[in-house]
């Protein structure tokens, strides 16, 4: 049984379905990993830690488990630990782009540029294979743009960004990754274009992904910009209003 928890989906939902799966089979390591991520989104960090320990004990070789542990460590800003698990999850699935992209964020933040170059080459190779099968895969282009920027191919990265936005302008994961590539992986940072890309993202972002954006070092160059802070504040107000409406049944 495979349970996926994708970045950018509304992580406040799904706890009930995961608990039902565990009621049927408490030995599902991936279900424990997903539950840990959802609990963490609710601020229930001690319970999340317990679930992660169970998941690791049940199946330390699981792709889903390693990716979940890595993401939780990233959210806790424990980047060295996050790297360990993202390296593992990247090795376990040849089509995985997310782990490599997150590794680029971690290694760049820690100024381990040699490791970042190694991962960028791996991710770019994976992206190019995907694009050979599906030339219009904007999500793959999002990961590829970060890899290209890391490798110093800024103009090619910008070409991919322009192409992907024409193909799939509503792909919010791609928009987010493109903004990251323009702020932390291309020098000098293109702040204005990054903010333009992030506008629609913050207008629709779910609470889980918003929390990720708040700790993502890729966006650090934007944190003193009043335009960025206004976007974050508006997203927080929208999410809070949505939650209140849900609670009152309106």
N, C-alpha and C positions, 0 to 999 in steps of 0.2 A: 504494500500500500504506500503510495507516494503522496505526501501532503506538501504543497508548495506555499510559500509565503513570500510574495514578490514585493520588492521595494516599490512604493508608490500606490499600492492598493490600500484600502482602508483597514488598517490593522486593529481598529477598535472592535470590529466584528469578527465572528468566527470562533470565539472561545467556547460557546456552547457545542458547536459541531465537533471541535477537537476533544472536548470532554466526553462526548458521546462515543467517539472512536476509541478513547482510552477505556471507557466502561466496557466495551466489547473485547478489547485486548490491551491490557496495561503494559505489554512489552513492546509497543510500537515506539521505537526510539525517535522516529521522525515526528510523531505526534507530540511527544514530550518537548521536542525542540521547538515546534511551532507554538505550543502552549507557552513556553518560556518567553518567546518573542512577544506574544500578545500580552502576557502579564506585565512584561517590562513596559509596554506601551501604556498600560494602565497605572504605571508607577509602583507596581507590586514587585519590587526588585528582589526581596528575600525569597519569595515564592518562585520567581523566575530563576534564581540561582539554583534552587533545589531541583527544578525541572531540568535544567541544563546538566546538572550532575547525573541525574538519572539517565538522560539521553546518552551522555558520553559513556556511562557504564554499560548501557545496553548495546551500543554500536559505535565505537570510536572511529570506525572506518566509513561511516555514512556521510555522503556528500551533504545531505540536508542538515545533519547534526553539526558538522564542522562549519558550514556556512552560517548557521544560526548562532553558534558560539562566537564566531568571528564578528558578526554584526553587533551582538550584545557588547562585546569587548570594545568595539569601535565606538558605540554609543556612550560607553563609560570613559572614553578617551584613553583607553589602555591599548595604545597602538601596537606596541611590541607583541602583546598577546594576540591581538587581532591578526597580525601578520602571520603568526604561526598557524592559525586555523584557516585563514584565507589561502595560504600556500597549499595546505592540505586539500581544501575543497577544489582549488584550481586543478590539482593533480588528479582528482578523482573523476572529473568529467571534462572531456575534450571539447565539448561545445559550450562550456561555461565561460561567459564574458564578464559577468558581474564580479566574480572573485578577483580577476585580474585588474579590473578597473578600480576596485577598492584597494588593492595592493598598491597601485600607482599613487593613490591618494595618501596612503600610509607612508610609503617609502619616501615620497616627495616631502611630506610634512617632517619626516625625521632626517631629511637631507641625505638619504642613502641613494645617491643617484645611480650608482652602478647596478644596484638591485632593481631600481625603477626601469633602467634601460633593458635589462633582461626580461622583465615582465612585459614591457611594452612590445618587445619583439614577439613574444608568445601571443599576446592578445591580438596584435595586428595580423599575424598569420591566421589566427582563428577567424577574425573578422573577414579577411580576404576570401577564405574558403566559404563562409556564409554568403558573402555578396556574389560569389560565382554562381551560387544556386538561386539566390534571390537578390538581384541588384537593387531592389527598392526597399531593402530592410533598413529603415531609419534608426531603429534601436541599435543595430549592429554598427551603423555609421557613428552613432553617439559614442560608443566605446572606442571605435576606431579613431575618431578625431582626437581623443585624449591620448591614445597610443602614439599617433603621428606627432602630436605636439610635444610629447615627451622625447621623441626621437629627433626633435629639431626640425620637423617638416611642417612648419607653421602654415605655409601657403596651401599645401595639400590638405591640411586639416580644415582650413577655412573653406576650401572648395567643397569638401564633404559636408560641412555644415550648411552651406548654401543649397547644395543639391538635396539634402535630406529635408530641409524646411520647405522646399518646393513640393517634394513627394508627399510628406506627411507633416503638415504644420501643426497638427493637434497632438502629436506624440510628445507627451510631457516628460517622459523619461529621457528622450533624446534631447529635448530643450534643456533639461537640467544638466545633462552631461556636456552639452555644447557650452553652456555657461561656465561650467567648471574648467573646460579646456581653455577658454578665453581669459579666465581670471588667474589660474595657477600654473598652467602648463605652457602658455604662450607669453613671451616677454617682448615688449612691455604688455601688461594686462589691458585688454580691451573692455573696460568697465561699462561703457555706454551700451555696447552691443550685448554684453552679458545681461545687463539689467533689462534690456528690451526683450531678450529671450525669456527671462524669468517672470515677466509680468503675467502672461497667461498661466504659467505654472502656479504662482501663488494664488491666483484667482480660483483655482480648482483643487489645490493640494489637500490631501487628507492629513489628519493629525499626526499619523505615524511618520509620514515623509517630511512633514514640517519639523518635527523633532530632530530628524536626521539632518535637515538643512541647517538647523541651529548649531550643530556641533561639527559639521563638515569643514575641515580646514581648507578645502578647495575654495570656499566662499569667504574666507577671512579677508581678502582684499576689498570686499564690499561692505564689511560690517560697520565702517564709520561713515558710509554714504547714507544721507537721510532718505534717499529714494528707496534704497534697499530696506531700511528699517521701517519705512511706511508700508511697504509691501508685506513685511512680516507681521506688523501690527494689524493690518487689515485682514490678513489670513486668520490670525488668532481670533479676532472679533467674529468673523464669519463662522469659524468652527464652533466657538462658544455659543453663538446664536443657534446654529444647527443642533447642538446638543441640548439646549434648553427647549427648542421646539419639539425635539424627539421625546424628551422627558414629559412634556405636557400633552403630548399626543396631537399637537397641531401640525 
